[in-house]
């Protein structure tokens, strides 16, 4: 049996507009992205092999997103490691 969508629901959905750099100035676009995503534009030098790895892994998705995720994982790993070291030190002191 096919389910029918309610007319009220389909009427309330507005089409998503895609706004890009060609529609607004670079500064306005950058400010909007920063406000919406909390991102900041940076310029860094990376090894070609690093970029090639992430581009190949990303496929159609953005490779910069994967680099960002890898950096976040590294930050989380460092936090886990420092917490684990602290707990081990505390346990060794009480032994």
PEFENNOR-V19487 format. One record per pair of residues at least 24 apart in sequence whose ideal C-beta (glycine too) atoms are under 7 Angstrom apart, sorted by the first residue. I is the first residue (numbers start at 1). J is the second residue. D is the distance in Angstrom with one decimal. If there is no record, write none. Layout:
I;J;D  I;J;D
//
This chain:
none
//
